Amino acid sequence: MPHVAPRFLRILNLIVSPVILATRLQSTIELLSEVESASRPADAVTSGWFRDRRHITDADRGALLEMLYALLRHRARLGWWLARQQSRDTPRNRLLAWLLLAEGQTPDQIKRLFDGEKLAPAALSQPEYAMVLGLRGCAMDHADMPQEVRLECPAWAVGPLRHRFGQAFETEMVATLLPPPLDLRVNPIKSNRETVLRTLKAMGLHAVATKLAPRGIRLRERLSLARLAGLKTGEIEIQDEGSQLVALLVNAKPGDRVVDFCAGAGGKTLAIAAQMQNKGHLIACDINEARLKRCAERLRRAGLHNVETRVLASETDLWVKRHKCSFDHVLIDAPCSGTGTWRRNPDARWRVPDLGLGGLVALQARILASAARLVKPGGQLVYATCSVLHEENEEQVAAFLAAHPAFRIVPVQQVAPHLAMVAPFDHLSLTPAQHETDGFFAAVLHREIVVPQNSPADRDG
């Protein structure tokens, strides 16, 4: 397995004073502790943490985030080494182990950084120094490590992921350990891809058009998002190329009636509304009112006014029954295990799904069955997840089709011919290793028009 640490080796090679470096290390311990203790995702925690510390410079912010995500991506391996040294797996100990195993620091260098001076980490205790000495000269990976530890794969997911990938299990897991690029989607209501590309290149950024998403742009370098003025004006949105392709498969046209059933903060909602050119009616639904408020804010910034947000009590809200057979397109971006987003959200792999995998699959089935009622005859339903597991994807769709004969699957190539090379089967199934996107699944389901017996159409035939 290729070692994934080299990308991060420059963290301590930055030319900064020992005081600044020690301060960053202490801040990393504090930030990691907050991420570990919170129930929210790491990106939400870090946003709030930095919002409360506006004095932190862009350079310090970038270095802290780099260090934080390096520690999150190496959690299992660092924990294995700490257990081998009979040391507790704490944020501070994990950072100490990282400095030795990945950064190549010596015990004496670490002792100087952890000196207990103002804003620096507390001085090393005797047990900590003994641990540091014990790790001297070791590397991140070790021959005795179980494969699941080397690949940072949580116990609950090992079986399903081996079932999904077979011999490609290791290759796919390694890809989830590499930091993702920054993907942007251009809002056609306010700009176009060529114009935004020229602007980004004029800023000295290495910006390229995405291979599959027609409005996507990919940036490889890390940068402060404050530099991207288009995010504030609504000309661009941050959205992984895979997520853009899922929205594209909805295939909404100007004038259509559309539902985004699990809209969340509205990433795909914005993409669909832009496809519709502000014409027609799109309803963004979710059970989380706070997320829908963020969605509404993003819609205003993007200049999109064909969208209504609606809070649902549950997947079986009475609103669904009252509006059955009313919409041309329905997107279900179902709650899932999130296994496809691990490279972007490395903390997510260690958050065991509250419902367990079986509970999630049951919830998805209920959502799919309920939201399908909204699709009118001749309309289309897109079922999607950011999971790579068969249980949540192909098996879920197969079970739905068996129970709902009015629906049939539409091969992805018919909806988006340019995806034929990456979607050779009926559905879209993306992975970081194969497609350089987050892991996404999508299936397009068509609701047949059933002509009643003895109808005029029958008599005329």
C-alpha positions in Angstrom: 0.0 0.0 0.0 1.4 3.4 -0.9 2.2 5.6 2.1 -0.2 8.6 2.1 1.7 10.9 4.5 4.1 12.7 2.1 1.5 15.3 1.2 1.5 16.5 4.8 5.3 16.5 5.4 5.5 20.1 4.5 3.4 21.1 7.5 6.4 21.5 9.8 8.7 22.5 7.0 7.1 25.9 6.6 9.5 28.7 7.4 7.9 30.0 10.6 9.3 30.9 14.0 9.3 28.2 16.7 6.8 30.3 18.7 4.3 30.3 15.8 4.9 26.6 15.2 4.3 25.8 18.9 1.2 27.9 19.0 -0.2 26.1 15.9 0.5 22.7 17.6 -1.5 23.8 20.7 -4.3 25.1 18.6 -4.4 21.8 16.7 -4.8 19.9 20.0 -7.7 22.2 21.0 -9.4 21.9 17.6 -9.0 18.2 17.4 -10.4 17.8 20.9 -13.5 19.8 19.9 -14.0 17.8 16.8 -13.7 14.5 18.7 -16.2 15.6 21.4 -18.8 17.1 19.1 -21.7 15.2 17.4 -21.5 17.5 14.4 -19.3 16.9 11.3 -15.7 18.2 11.4 -16.3 20.9 8.8 -19.2 22.4 10.8 -17.1 22.3 14.0 -14.1 23.9 12.4 -16.3 26.7 10.8 -17.6 27.6 14.3 -14.2 27.3 15.9 -12.6 29.8 13.5 -15.6 32.1 13.6 -15.0 32.5 17.3 -11.3 33.2 16.6 -11.3 35.8 13.9 -7.8 36.9 14.8 -6.3 33.8 13.3 -4.6 34.6 10.0 -5.3 32.8 6.7 -1.8 31.2 6.9 -2.5 29.8 10.4 -5.9 28.7 9.5 -4.6 26.7 6.5 -1.9 25.1 8.5 -4.3 24.1 11.3 -6.8 22.6 8.9 -4.0 20.7 7.1 -2.7 19.2 10.4 -6.3 18.5 11.7 -7.2 16.5 8.6 -3.9 14.7 8.5 -4.6 13.5 12.0 -8.2 12.5 11.1 -7.0 10.5 8.0 -4.5 8.6 10.1 -6.6 8.0 13.2 -6.5 4.1 13.2 -2.8 3.9 12.5 -1.9 6.4 15.2 -4.2 4.7 17.6 -2.5 1.4 16.8 0.9 2.8 17.6 -0.3 4.4 20.8 -1.8 1.1 22.0 1.5 -0.6 21.2 3.2 1.9 23.5 0.5 1.4 26.1 -0.5 5.1 25.8 -4.0 6.5 25.8 -5.4 7.6 22.5 -6.0 11.3 23.1 -5.7 14.3 20.7 -2.4 15.3 22.4 -0.9 11.8 22.2 -2.1 11.4 18.6 -0.3 14.7 17.6 2.9 13.6 19.4 2.8 10.3 17.5 2.2 12.1 14.2 5.2 14.3 14.7 7.4 11.3 15.1 5.9 8.9 12.6 5.0 11.3 9.7 7.0 14.5 10.2 10.2 12.8 11.2 10.8 15.0 14.3 13.3 13.8 16.9 12.4 13.5 20.6 14.6 16.5 21.4 12.8 18.6 18.7 9.4 17.7 20.1 10.6 18.5 23.7 11.6 22.0 22.5 8.2 22.5 20.9 6.2 21.2 23.9 7.9 23.5 26.4 4.9 24.8 28.4 5.7 28.5 27.4 2.9 30.9 26.7 0.5 29.6 23.9 2.7 26.5 23.5 1.6 23.0 24.4 2.3 21.9 28.0 5.7 20.4 28.7 6.0 16.7 28.1 5.3 14.5 31.1 7.6 11.6 31.9 5.2 9.0 30.4 4.8 11.1 27.3 8.5 11.4 26.8 8.9 7.7 27.3 6.3 7.2 24.6 8.1 9.6 22.3 11.4 7.7 22.8 9.6 4.4 22.1 8.4 5.7 18.7 11.7 7.1 17.7 12.7 5.8 14.2 9.4 4.2 13.5 7.3 4.8 10.4 3.5 5.2 10.0 2.9 1.8 8.6 4.1 -1.5 10.2 4.1 -5.1 9.0 2.1 -6.2 12.1 -0.8 -3.8 11.4 -4.0 -5.5 10.3 -5.1 -4.5 6.8 -8.2 -2.7 8.2 -6.0 -0.5 10.4 -3.6 0.3 7.5 -6.6 1.3 5.4 -8.3 3.2 8.1 -11.5 1.1 7.7 -13.9 1.0 10.7 -15.0 -2.4 11.9 -18.7 -1.9 11.0 -17.9 -1.2 7.3 -15.2 -3.9 6.6 -17.7 -6.6 5.5 -20.0 -4.4 3.3 -16.9 -2.8 1.6 -15.3 -6.1 0.9 -18.6 -7.3 -0.5 -18.7 -4.2 -2.7 -15.2 -4.1 -4.0 -13.8 -7.6 -3.7 -10.1 -7.6 -4.9 -10.2 -3.9 -5.4 -10.9 -3.3 -1.7 -7.4 -2.0 -0.9 -7.2 0.2 -4.0 -10.5 1.8 -3.2 -9.7 2.3 0.5 -6.3 3.9 -0.3 -8.1 6.4 -2.6 -10.3 7.5 0.4 -7.2 8.5 2.3 -6.0 11.1 -0.3 -7.3 14.7 0.1 -9.8 15.6 -2.6 -9.5 18.5 -5.1 -11.7 21.5 -4.8 -14.6 21.3 -7.3 -16.7 24.2 -8.2 -20.0 24.5 -10.2 -20.6 27.5 -12.3 -24.1 29.1 -11.9 -25.3 29.7 -15.5 -27.8 32.3 -14.3 -24.9 34.6 -13.5 -21.8 33.4 -15.5 -20.4 30.7 -17.6 -17.5 28.2 -17.3 -15.2 29.9 -19.8 -15.4 33.3 -18.0 -14.8 31.8 -14.5 -11.9 29.8 -15.8 -10.3 32.9 -17.2 -10.8 34.7 -13.9 -9.3 31.9 -11.8 -6.3 31.5 -14.1 -5.7 35.3 -13.9 -5.4 34.8 -10.2 -2.6 32.4 -10.8 -4.6 29.3 -9.9 -4.4 26.0 -11.8 -8.0 25.7 -12.8 -9.3 23.1 -15.3 -12.7 22.1 -16.6 -14.1 18.9 -15.0 -14.1 15.9 -17.4 -17.8 14.9 -16.9 -19.8 17.7 -15.4 -20.5 20.4 -18.0 -20.4 23.3 -15.6 -17.6 22.0 -13.2 -14.2 23.4 -12.5 -11.4 21.7 -10.6 -8.8 23.3 -8.5 -5.9 21.2 -7.2 -4.2 23.6 -4.8 -5.3 24.5 -1.3 -6.4 28.1 -0.9 -8.4 30.4 1.3 -12.0 30.4 0.1 -12.1 34.1 0.8 -10.1 34.5 -2.4 -13.0 33.2 -4.4 -15.2 36.2 -4.8 -17.7 34.3 -6.9 -18.8 32.3 -3.8 -20.2 35.5 -2.3 -21.8 36.7 -5.5 -23.4 33.4 -6.3 -21.5 32.9 -9.6 -20.0 29.7 -8.3 -20.8 27.0 -5.7 -18.5 24.4 -4.1 -19.8 21.0 -5.3 -18.0 17.7 -6.0 -18.2 16.7 -9.6 -20.0 13.5 -8.7 -22.7 15.5 -6.9 -23.0 17.7 -10.0 -23.6 14.6 -12.2 -26.4 13.3 -9.9 -28.2 16.7 -10.2 -27.7 16.5 -14.0 -29.5 13.1 -14.1 -32.6 14.7 -12.8 -32.8 16.2 -16.3 -35.2 18.9 -15.3 -36.3 21.3 -18.0 -37.6 24.9 -17.9 -41.3 24.8 -16.9 -41.1 21.4 -15.2 -42.5 20.7 -11.7 -39.7 19.1 -9.6 -39.2 18.0 -6.0 -35.8 17.6 -4.2 -37.1 15.4 -1.5 -34.0 15.3 0.9 -32.6 18.7 -0.1 -30.5 19.5 3.0 -28.6 22.7 2.5 -29.4 22.7 -1.2 -26.3 21.8 -3.2 -28.2 19.8 -5.8 -31.3 22.0 -5.5 -29.3 25.0 -6.8 -27.9 22.9 -9.7 -31.4 21.7 -10.7 -32.9 25.2 -10.4 -30.2 26.5 -12.7 -31.0 23.7 -15.2 -34.6 25.0 -15.2 -33.4 28.5 -16.0 -35.6 30.0 -13.2 -38.7 28.6 -15.0 -41.1 26.1 -13.6 -41.5 25.1 -9.9 -38.9 23.3 -7.7 -39.8 22.3 -4.2 -36.9 21.6 -1.8 -38.0 19.4 1.1 -36.3 18.3 4.3 -37.0 17.5 7.9 -34.3 19.9 9.1 -35.5 23.5 9.1 -32.1 24.9 9.7 -30.7 23.3 6.6 -33.5 24.6 4.5 -32.8 28.1 5.8 -29.3 27.8 4.5 -30.6 26.5 1.2 -32.9 29.6 0.9 -29.9 31.9 1.6 -27.9 30.2 -1.1 -30.8 30.4 -3.6 -31.1 34.2 -3.0 -27.3 34.7 -3.5 -27.5 32.6 -6.8 -30.4 34.7 -8.2 -32.7 31.7 -8.3 -36.4 32.4 -7.6 -38.2 29.3 -8.9 -37.7 27.3 -5.7 -40.0 26.9 -2.7 -38.6 25.3 0.6 -40.8 23.0 2.6 -40.2 21.4 6.0 -41.6 17.9 6.3 -42.4 16.2 9.6 -41.2 12.9 8.2 -41.0 11.0 5.0 -44.7 10.2 5.2 -45.8 13.8 5.8 -49.4 14.4 4.7 -48.1 16.9 2.1 -46.8 13.9 0.1 -50.2 12.3 0.0 -51.9 15.5 -1.0 -49.5 16.0 -3.9 -49.2 12.5 -5.3 -48.8 12.1 -9.0 -48.1 15.9 -9.3 -44.4 16.2 -10.4 -42.4 15.6 -13.5 -39.2 14.8 -11.6 -38.4 13.8 -8.0 -34.9 13.5 -6.6 -34.3 11.4 -3.5 -30.7 12.1 -2.2 -31.3 9.6 0.6 -29.7 9.7 4.0 -26.9 7.1 4.0 -23.7 5.8 5.5 -21.7 8.5 3.7 -19.0 5.9 2.7 -18.5 7.8 -0.5 -17.4 11.0 1.2 -14.7 9.6 3.5 -11.8 11.3 1.6 -13.6 14.7 2.0 -15.0 14.0 5.5 -12.4 11.7 7.2 -14.1 12.0 10.6 -17.3 10.5 9.1 -15.8 7.0 8.9 -15.5 6.9 12.7 -19.1 8.0 13.3 -21.1 4.7 13.3 -24.5 5.4 11.7 -27.0 6.0 14.5 -29.5 3.5 13.0 -26.8 1.0 12.0 -26.5 0.0 8.4 -29.7 -2.2 8.6 -31.6 0.7 10.1 -30.4 3.1 7.3 -31.5 0.6 4.6 -34.9 0.4 6.1 -35.2 4.2 6.3 -34.2 4.6 2.7 -36.8 2.1 1.6 -39.5 4.0 3.5 -38.4 7.3 1.9 -38.2 5.8 -1.5 -41.7 4.3 -1.3 -43.2 7.5 0.0 -41.6 10.0 -2.3 -42.3 7.8 -5.3 -46.0 8.7 -4.8 -45.2 12.3 -6.0 -44.1 11.2 -9.5 -46.8 11.6 -12.1 -47.3 8.9 -14.8 -44.6 9.5 -17.4 -42.4 11.2 -14.9 -39.0 10.2 -13.5 -37.6 9.4 -10.0 -33.9 9.6 -9.3 -32.7 7.7 -6.3 -29.2 8.7 -5.1 -26.8 8.3 -2.2 -23.3 9.3 -1.4 -22.6 5.7 -0.4 -20.6 3.0 -2.3 -22.4 0.0 -0.5 -24.5 -2.4 -2.5 -27.0 -2.6 0.4 -27.9 1.0 0.1 -27.8 1.2 -3.7 -28.3 -1.6 -6.2 -30.1 -3.8 -3.7 -32.3 -1.0 -2.5 -33.4 -0.2 -6.1 -34.0 -3.8 -6.9 -36.2 -4.2 -3.9 -38.2 -1.1 -4.8 -38.7 -2.2 -8.4 -39.9 -5.6 -7.3 -42.5 -4.0 -5.0 -43.5 -1.2 -7.5 -44.1 -2.6 -11.0 -45.3 0.8 -12.3 -41.6 1.8 -12.3 -38.8 0.7 -14.5 -35.1 1.6 -14.6 -33.8 3.9 -17.3 -30.2 3.3 -18.3 -28.1 6.3 -17.4 -26.7 6.6 -21.0 -30.2 7.4 -22.2 -30.4 10.4 -19.9 -26.8 11.5 -20.2 -25.1 9.9 -23.3 -21.7 11.4 -22.4 -21.6 9.3 -19.2 -21.7 6.0 -21.2 -18.0 5.3 -20.5 -18.4 5.7 -16.7 -21.8 4.2 -16.4 -21.8 1.0 -18.4 -24.6 -0.4 -16.4 -28.1 0.9 -15.9 -27.1 3.1 -12.9 -24.3 5.6 -12.1 -21.8 4.3 -9.6 -18.8 6.6 -8.9 -15.8 6.0 -6.6 -12.7 8.1 -5.8 -10.3 5.4 -7.1 -12.0 5.0 -10.5 -13.4 8.4 -11.3 -11.6 11.0 -9.0 -14.9 12.0 -7.5 -16.6 11.3 -4.2 -18.4 8.0 -4.2 -22.0 8.5 -5.5 -24.7 6.2 -6.7 -27.8 7.2 -8.8 -30.5 5.3 -10.6 -33.1 6.9 -12.9 -36.6 5.3 -12.6 -39.5 6.0 -15.0 -43.1 5.7 -14.0 -45.1 4.1 -16.8 -48.3 5.6 -18.1 -50.9 3.0 -17.5 -53.9 3.1 -19.9 -57.1 1.8 -18.3 -58.8 -1.1 -20.0 -61.8 -0.3 -22.2 -60.5 3.3 -22.5 -61.0 5.2 -25.8 -57.4 4.5 -26.6 -58.1 0.8 -26.4 -61.2 1.1 -28.6 -59.4 3.1 -31.1 -56.6 0.5 -31.2 
